[in-house]
Amino acid sequence: MRLRQLLPIGTFVALLGLPATALATAPASPAPASSTTTTSSTTTTMSSTTAVAVVPVNGRLRVDLLHGIGHPAIALTGHRLGVLVRVRPFVPGLHATVHFTVNGHRLASRTVPIQNLGDGTGRAEFGYSPSRSGVLVATVTHVTTSKTGAFSQVAPAQIRVIDPDLNFGASGESVRTLQRGLAALHYAVPQTGVYDELTDDAVIAFRKMTGDALVSGTDARLFEQLENGDGAFHVRFPRDGKHVEADLTRQVLAEIDADGRVHLIYTVSSGKPSTPTVIGHFNVYSKTPGVNSEGMVDSNYFIRGYAIHGYASVPTYAASHGCLRIPIPDAASVFAWVQLGDAVDVYYEDGHGSRVVRGNAGP
């Protein structure tokens, strides 16, 4: 015991086999309070490093254009379309951007929040009014966040947009759409894509059938009526075989095929009140091509001097001296279709009218 006290510290360390610096560098034993603090600190650090990572969600987007008119649907410039975006699955905080182009030209983009539908899907709906005619295409993308992965688009949506305000001299796809719509309802109209006199005559005949104002040119209402199938001619005498019907109430003339279906419809001007067109069932008994001394073009006589013929003046109202005037550009086609012996049925919708055959009937 006394010997150990007399040994120098270096000698004691040597006897233990430790480096001389070990005691100098070895940390002192922590106090109990310090141990508790260190353990708490270590636990906090471990907790922050083991947080659950966010896994991005993949999904699908779809965009549809709603409230077009007709089948297939069309849209009108300046008129509101509905835009519907659908998402599967729904991701909180998701936004979608819809891009609009017409004929490849970017028009606009709009970003909207996706609402939760509660069934695992989401949707957004808003309105858009196209400003240009052509093929409108809507594509949709999503705004990337930490919660979203890859969202693919099912397919772009597209619809044909037309200008509804047309008049003489207009041309292009909007006019072709008008002409196709009129032709589908059997109005006599060219398919040239140019708004000309014949096209306007068909528009007037259509307006007569729908009961609208008898003015030249078109508007949104007319296109909506066309796409809804309004303005169809209803054959009154389907059992008369191949024949002509003159509806004096509406001031239109229709060629009816042998199967009782409408062939073509024309605007007409019948006899004014003082010189009315005779009503009844008749047959074509004479045909004279060309222009006669009274300015009648390609005439088809059905009783005495009463005839279906082309004439320079065909107002929207009854104005003739008894004949059924049609526009001169239509006279040749009507003359070619009507044959000797074909029936001609002339009537007012309410059954009234003159049955007196006058000897001085004319154009």
RONU-408099 format. One record per residue (C-alpha): x, y, z. Coordinates in steps of 0.001 Angstrom, whole numbers. Example, Ala and Ser with C-alpha at 12.3 -4.5 7.8 and 13.67 -1.06 7.14 Angstrom:
{px:12300	py:-4500	pz:7800}
{px:13670	py:-1060	pz:7140}
//
This chain:
{px:0	py:0	pz:0}
{px:2766	py:2404	pz:774}
{px:4723	py:1289	pz:-2328}
{px:1802	py:2210	pz:-4676}
{px:1621	py:5651	pz:-3237}
{px:5339	py:6223	pz:-3898}
{px:5256	py:5195	pz:-7597}
{px:5236	py:8093	pz:-10102}
{px:2103	py:8352	pz:-12180}
{px:3961	py:7573	pz:-15453}
{px:5321	py:4360	pz:-13962}
{px:1827	py:3314	pz:-12905}
{px:457	py:3929	pz:-16370}
{px:3276	py:1948	pz:-17918}
{px:2518	py:-975	pz:-15663}
{px:-1092	py:-959	pz:-16977}
{px:78	py:-916	pz:-20647}
{px:-1784	py:2301	pz:-21540}
{px:-456	py:5262	pz:-23522}
{px:527	py:8180	pz:-21437}
{px:-2019	py:10392	pz:-23202}
{px:-4992	py:8113	pz:-22552}
{px:-5872	py:9642	pz:-19267}
{px:-5469	py:13117	pz:-20620}
{px:-7840	py:12520	pz:-23562}
{px:-10391	py:10237	pz:-21988}
{px:-13630	py:12134	pz:-21258}
{px:-14810	py:12438	pz:-17764}
{px:-17764	py:10323	pz:-16783}
{px:-20950	py:12325	pz:-17429}
{px:-23065	py:13332	pz:-14518}
{px:-26416	py:11608	pz:-14202}
{px:-28282	py:14778	pz:-15199}
{px:-26178	py:15125	pz:-18345}
{px:-26961	py:11516	pz:-19293}
{px:-30666	py:12191	pz:-19243}
{px:-30267	py:15269	pz:-21454}
{px:-28154	py:13390	pz:-24021}
{px:-30615	py:10537	pz:-24241}
{px:-33483	py:12944	pz:-24822}
{px:-31530	py:14717	pz:-27562}
{px:-30701	py:11446	pz:-29289}
{px:-34342	py:10340	pz:-29254}
{px:-35452	py:13593	pz:-30868}
{px:-32893	py:13242	pz:-33658}
{px:-33945	py:9688	pz:-34442}
{px:-37611	py:10685	pz:-34626}
{px:-36965	py:13398	pz:-37251}
{px:-34948	py:11158	pz:-39529}
{px:-37561	py:8381	pz:-39726}
{px:-40533	py:10527	pz:-41068}
{px:-42650	py:8773	pz:-43783}
{px:-41799	py:10031	pz:-47331}
{px:-44634	py:11296	pz:-49654}
{px:-45232	py:8909	pz:-52591}
{px:-46443	py:10798	pz:-55725}
{px:-49792	py:9581	pz:-57083}
{px:-50252	py:8792	pz:-60778}
{px:-53608	py:9203	pz:-62508}
{px:-55619	py:10195	pz:-65562}
{px:-57210	py:13430	pz:-66783}
{px:-60099	py:13873	pz:-69199}
{px:-61580	py:17056	pz:-70710}
{px:-64938	py:17325	pz:-72502}
{px:-66679	py:20211	pz:-74291}
{px:-70370	py:20498	pz:-73472}
{px:-73479	py:22337	pz:-74709}
{px:-72691	py:22257	pz:-78432}
{px:-75671	py:22153	pz:-80794}
{px:-76662	py:19350	pz:-83153}
{px:-75231	py:15901	pz:-83921}
{px:-72337	py:15987	pz:-84459}
{px:-72203	py:19032	pz:-82231}
{px:-71002	py:22429	pz:-83377}
{px:-70250	py:25601	pz:-81419}
{px:-70851	py:29243	pz:-82296}
{px:-68332	py:32055	pz:-81959}
{px:-69094	py:34259	pz:-78984}
{px:-71414	py:31673	pz:-77419}
{px:-70637	py:29781	pz:-74216}
{px:-69443	py:26194	pz:-74177}
{px:-69187	py:24101	pz:-71039}
{px:-65749	py:22670	pz:-70199}
{px:-65629	py:19621	pz:-67925}
{px:-62378	py:18244	pz:-66459}
{px:-62429	py:14856	pz:-64718}
{px:-59606	py:13321	pz:-62677}
{px:-58984	py:9807	pz:-61337}
{px:-57865	py:9445	pz:-58586}
{px:-58557	py:12658	pz:-56694}
{px:-55476	py:14236	pz:-55080}
{px:-55932	py:17043	pz:-52539}
{px:-54662	py:20375	pz:-53834}
{px:-54658	py:19276	pz:-57487}
{px:-55113	py:21961	pz:-60185}
{px:-55596	py:21361	pz:-63907}
{px:-54821	py:23649	pz:-66844}
{px:-56950	py:23520	pz:-69997}
{px:-55388	py:24857	pz:-73221}
{px:-57577	py:25986	pz:-76149}
{px:-56432	py:26125	pz:-79775}
{px:-58282	py:26755	pz:-83069}
{px:-56722	py:25322	pz:-86223}
{px:-53463	py:24986	pz:-84277}
{px:-53386	py:28594	pz:-83009}
{px:-53295	py:29031	pz:-79228}
{px:-56286	py:31038	pz:-77998}
{px:-56269	py:30772	pz:-74225}
{px:-55436	py:28676	pz:-71161}
{px:-57225	py:28407	pz:-67848}
{px:-56136	py:26801	pz:-64573}
{px:-58850	py:25531	pz:-62228}
{px:-58890	py:23673	pz:-58883}
{px:-60157	py:20107	pz:-58869}
{px:-63049	py:19434	pz:-56518}
{px:-63400	py:16159	pz:-54608}
{px:-66476	py:14135	pz:-55585}
{px:-66083	py:11782	pz:-52627}
{px:-65825	py:8617	pz:-54713}
{px:-62109	py:8732	pz:-55403}
{px:-62493	py:11057	pz:-58393}
{px:-62462	py:14820	pz:-58893}
{px:-63829	py:17322	pz:-61371}
{px:-63896	py:20971	pz:-62401}
{px:-66367	py:22732	pz:-64704}
{px:-66327	py:26207	pz:-66234}
{px:-67492	py:28139	pz:-69290}
{px:-65556	py:29201	pz:-72372}
{px:-66654	py:31269	pz:-75384}
{px:-64542	py:30680	pz:-78524}
{px:-63618	py:33829	pz:-80414}
{px:-62597	py:32260	pz:-83747}
{px:-64195	py:29813	pz:-86148}
{px:-62481	py:26548	pz:-87013}
{px:-61707	py:23335	pz:-85154}
{px:-61457	py:24079	pz:-81430}
{px:-59236	py:21616	pz:-79527}
{px:-59052	py:21488	pz:-75726}
{px:-56152	py:19701	pz:-74020}
{px:-55622	py:19337	pz:-70271}
{px:-52521	py:19065	pz:-68073}
{px:-52078	py:19122	pz:-64283}
{px:-50046	py:21467	pz:-62090}
{px:-47317	py:19285	pz:-60582}
{px:-46985	py:19138	pz:-56785}
{px:-45115	py:16867	pz:-54367}
{px:-48241	py:14728	pz:-54161}
{px:-48758	py:14198	pz:-57900}
{px:-46867	py:11957	pz:-60242}
{px:-47627	py:11406	pz:-63899}
{px:-51204	py:12252	pz:-64960}
{px:-51966	py:11191	pz:-68516}
{px:-54697	py:12731	pz:-70669}
{px:-57301	py:10318	pz:-72000}
{px:-57820	py:12291	pz:-75252}
{px:-58177	py:15926	pz:-76334}
{px:-61702	py:17234	pz:-76869}
{px:-62625	py:19017	pz:-80073}
{px:-65609	py:20689	pz:-81709}
{px:-66157	py:22690	pz:-84873}
{px:-66773	py:26392	pz:-84240}
{px:-68643	py:28460	pz:-86816}
{px:-69524	py:32110	pz:-87239}
{px:-73346	py:32323	pz:-87101}
{px:-73610	py:35824	pz:-88586}
{px:-73469	py:35284	pz:-92349}
{px:-74682	py:37283	pz:-95325}
{px:-73979	py:37857	pz:-99026}
{px:-70322	py:37377	pz:-99928}
{px:-69389	py:35289	pz:-96885}
{px:-67437	py:32124	pz:-97612}
{px:-65684	py:29285	pz:-95866}
{px:-66524	py:26504	pz:-93435}
{px:-69290	py:28419	pz:-91678}
{px:-71171	py:28814	pz:-94984}
{px:-70571	py:25162	pz:-95864}
{px:-72014	py:24172	pz:-92487}
{px:-75075	py:26316	pz:-93219}
{px:-75509	py:24808	pz:-96674}
{px:-75131	py:21251	pz:-95368}
{px:-77731	py:21919	pz:-92694}
{px:-80236	py:23334	pz:-95187}
{px:-79611	py:20493	pz:-97641}
{px:-80159	py:17915	pz:-94877}
{px:-83693	py:19315	pz:-94517}
{px:-84145	py:19210	pz:-98323}
{px:-83914	py:22919	pz:-99076}
{px:-82657	py:23701	pz:-102579}
{px:-79215	py:25135	pz:-101859}
{px:-75763	py:24906	pz:-103496}
{px:-72805	py:23347	pz:-101688}
{px:-70186	py:25884	pz:-102725}
{px:-69167	py:27403	pz:-99404}
{px:-70210	py:30830	pz:-100731}
{px:-73235	py:32751	pz:-99464}
{px:-74930	py:33678	pz:-102742}
{px:-78467	py:34393	pz:-103985}
{px:-79473	py:30730	pz:-104052}
{px:-78231	py:30256	pz:-100496}
{px:-80214	py:33265	pz:-99342}
{px:-83340	py:31979	pz:-101121}
{px:-82963	py:28737	pz:-99140}
{px:-82523	py:30731	pz:-95916}
{px:-85725	py:32667	pz:-96673}
{px:-87612	py:29416	pz:-97357}
{px:-86327	py:28007	pz:-94065}
{px:-87383	py:31136	pz:-92172}
{px:-90842	py:30819	pz:-93728}
{px:-91116	py:27287	pz:-92395}
{px:-89975	py:28240	pz:-88894}
{px:-92120	py:31368	pz:-88741}
{px:-89199	py:33720	pz:-88138}
{px:-88573	py:37178	pz:-89557}
{px:-88150	py:36974	pz:-93338}
{px:-84787	py:38706	pz:-93576}
{px:-81594	py:37870	pz:-95416}
{px:-78610	py:36459	pz:-93580}
{px:-78241	py:34153	pz:-90618}
{px:-77812	py:34360	pz:-86868}
{px:-77255	py:32065	pz:-83905}
{px:-80960	py:31257	pz:-83604}
{px:-81125	py:30006	pz:-87196}
{px:-78182	py:27648	pz:-86671}
{px:-79708	py:26335	pz:-83459}
{px:-82970	py:25670	pz:-85313}
{px:-81133	py:23930	pz:-88143}
{px:-79230	py:21681	pz:-85775}
{px:-82446	py:20874	pz:-83904}
{px:-84137	py:19808	pz:-87139}
{px:-86660	py:22642	pz:-87143}
{px:-88114	py:23817	pz:-90458}
{px:-88880	py:20384	pz:-91895}
{px:-91617	py:20243	pz:-94538}
{px:-94484	py:17872	pz:-93666}
{px:-96028	py:16253	pz:-96736}
{px:-99791	py:16769	pz:-96795}
{px:-100658	py:14399	pz:-99656}
{px:-98229	py:11442	pz:-99463}
{px:-100518	py:9241	pz:-101568}
{px:-100343	py:11503	pz:-104601}
{px:-97138	py:9856	pz:-105776}
{px:-94598	py:12125	pz:-107436}
{px:-96119	py:15597	pz:-107126}
{px:-95720	py:19237	pz:-106140}
{px:-97182	py:20828	pz:-103005}
{px:-97633	py:24586	pz:-102725}
{px:-98203	py:25667	pz:-99116}
{px:-99700	py:29146	pz:-99543}
{px:-99779	py:29732	pz:-95780}
{px:-96000	py:29531	pz:-95570}
{px:-95308	py:30590	pz:-99168}
{px:-93127	py:27589	pz:-100011}
{px:-93184	py:24970	pz:-102771}
{px:-92024	py:21387	pz:-102255}
{px:-91247	py:18643	pz:-104746}
{px:-92413	py:15284	pz:-103394}
{px:-90933	py:12019	pz:-104663}
{px:-93019	py:8961	pz:-105539}
{px:-92343	py:7421	pz:-102115}
{px:-93956	py:10413	pz:-100395}
{px:-90711	py:11958	pz:-99216}
{px:-89595	py:15540	pz:-99753}
{px:-87200	py:16045	pz:-102643}
{px:-86539	py:19794	pz:-102554}
{px:-88115	py:22913	pz:-101007}
{px:-88205	py:26383	pz:-102600}
{px:-89414	py:29834	pz:-101639}
{px:-92450	py:30947	pz:-103638}
{px:-94689	py:33984	pz:-104099}
{px:-98315	py:33149	pz:-104871}
{px:-101247	py:35325	pz:-105947}
{px:-101958	py:38500	pz:-103999}
{px:-105376	py:38875	pz:-102338}
{px:-106926	py:40597	pz:-105373}
{px:-105645	py:37909	pz:-107791}
{px:-105325	py:34799	pz:-105630}
{px:-103820	py:31476	pz:-106628}
{px:-106556	py:28876	pz:-107023}
{px:-106425	py:26078	pz:-104450}
{px:-107106	py:22409	pz:-105173}
{px:-105682	py:19298	pz:-106796}
{px:-104429	py:19727	pz:-110368}
{px:-102099	py:18134	pz:-112933}
{px:-99407	py:19651	pz:-115118}
{px:-100848	py:19807	pz:-118626}
{px:-98297	py:22001	pz:-120459}
{px:-94639	py:23001	pz:-120195}
{px:-92945	py:25854	pz:-122061}
{px:-89179	py:26271	pz:-121706}
{px:-87353	py:29577	pz:-121817}
{px:-88738	py:33084	pz:-121305}
{px:-92134	py:34165	pz:-122652}
{px:-93445	py:37636	pz:-123421}
{px:-94580	py:38153	pz:-119821}
{px:-91170	py:37366	pz:-118327}
{px:-92175	py:33897	pz:-117140}
{px:-89197	py:31499	pz:-117183}
{px:-89532	py:27717	pz:-117718}
{px:-93274	py:27539	pz:-117086}
{px:-95202	py:24498	pz:-115819}
{px:-98969	py:25047	pz:-116307}
{px:-101362	py:23169	pz:-114019}
{px:-104719	py:24823	pz:-114897}
{px:-105559	py:27526	pz:-117465}
{px:-102997	py:30337	pz:-117084}
{px:-101825	py:29270	pz:-113620}
{px:-98225	py:28034	pz:-113703}
{px:-95139	py:27364	pz:-111653}
{px:-92405	py:29505	pz:-113225}
{px:-89302	py:31533	pz:-112615}
{px:-89684	py:35283	pz:-112282}
{px:-87444	py:38265	pz:-111670}
{px:-89383	py:39427	pz:-108608}
{px:-90116	py:36884	pz:-105867}
{px:-90909	py:38790	pz:-102676}
{px:-91386	py:37010	pz:-99364}
{px:-95163	py:37580	pz:-99518}
{px:-97986	py:36790	pz:-101976}
{px:-97607	py:39229	pz:-104889}
{px:-98380	py:37485	pz:-108193}
{px:-101404	py:37584	pz:-110471}
{px:-102205	py:33967	pz:-109636}
{px:-99097	py:32033	pz:-110698}
{px:-96560	py:30455	pz:-108352}
{px:-93367	py:32474	pz:-108810}
{px:-90016	py:30935	pz:-107929}
{px:-86535	py:32545	pz:-108210}
{px:-85139	py:32405	pz:-111743}
{px:-81981	py:30504	pz:-110647}
{px:-84287	py:27699	pz:-109433}
{px:-86529	py:27621	pz:-112511}
{px:-84430	py:25249	pz:-114637}
{px:-84131	py:22567	pz:-111951}
{px:-87852	py:22689	pz:-111149}
{px:-88684	py:22541	pz:-114872}
{px:-86469	py:19461	pz:-115267}
{px:-88020	py:17678	pz:-112274}
{px:-91698	py:18374	pz:-112985}
{px:-93166	py:16194	pz:-115732}
{px:-96398	py:16340	pz:-117704}
{px:-99173	py:14722	pz:-115694}
{px:-97532	py:15294	pz:-112284}
{px:-100006	py:16325	pz:-109602}
{px:-99948	py:19815	pz:-108112}
{px:-101624	py:20299	pz:-104728}
{px:-102240	py:23928	pz:-103753}
{px:-103575	py:24723	pz:-100276}
{px:-103721	py:26955	pz:-97251}
{px:-103070	py:25170	pz:-93992}
{px:-106494	py:26107	pz:-92597}
{px:-108305	py:24864	pz:-95721}
{px:-109488	py:28281	pz:-96802}
{px:-108737	py:29894	pz:-100167}
{px:-110227	py:30628	pz:-103564}
{px:-111371	py:27805	pz:-105833}
{px:-112319	py:30213	pz:-108616}
{px:-110317	py:29652	pz:-111787}
{px:-109865	py:33080	pz:-113333}
{px:-109279	py:33544	pz:-117020}
{px:-106709	py:36318	pz:-116540}
{px:-104282	py:34565	pz:-114188}
{px:-100660	py:35464	pz:-114840}
{px:-97216	py:36012	pz:-113356}
//
